[in-house]
Amino acid sequence: MKKQMIAAVLMSALIGGGALVGTTLAAQGFGPKFDCDGSAVDSVAREARQERHFARMAAILDLTDAQQAQIKAIREASREKTAPLHEQLRESRDKLREAGKDGSFDEAAVRALASEQAAAKTELMVERARTRSQIHALLSDEQRELAEKLGAMRHADQGRSGRGGHRGDM
C-alpha cells in the first residue's frame, strides 16, 4: 500500500512538472510554430519580431530614411514573390504526408512531390540570395562591413545555442 502511494505521488509530481515545463517553454516561444494544416499559428507575432529586428539593425547600421524605405520595399517585393512558393511547399508537404497512408506506395508520385519541393526550396534560396544582394548594394562600405560582422556573430551564437533561426540576413 505504501509503495502504491509513493508511486502515485511520484507520478503526479512528474506529470505536474512536465506540464509546468511545457507551459514555460511554450510561453518562451518554444514548441510548435505551425498548426496541423501547416499554417502559421502566430504570423502577427512573427511579423512584429521581424520588424523589431529590422529596427535594431537600422539603428545599429545607422541607415538613412531612404535606405530603410528601399530595404522595406525590397523585402516586401521578395515576400510577395515567395508567397506562392511557400504555399506550394505546404501543399506538397501535405501530399507527401498523405502518400502511402492507404497502404500502397507509389514511388513515382513520391519522387515527383520530392522534386517539386526541391525546386521550390531552390527558388526560395535564390530569392533570399537576391534579396540579400540587393540590400547589401544599398549599404555603404562601413555599413556592409558592420552587417557582415553582426551576421557572423549571430551565426556563431546560433551554433552555441543549438537553435536555428531566420535563414536570411536582415
Buried (B, 14 or more C-beta within 10 A) or exposed (E): EEEEEEEEEEEEEEEEEEEEEEEEEEEEEEEEEEEEEBEEEEEEEEEEEBEEEBEEBBEEBEBEEEBBEBBEEBBEEBBEBBEEBBEBBBBBBEBBEEBEEEEEEEEEBBEEBEEBBEEBEEBBEEBBEEBBEBBBEBBEEEBBEBBEEBEEEEEEEEEEEEEEEEEBBB
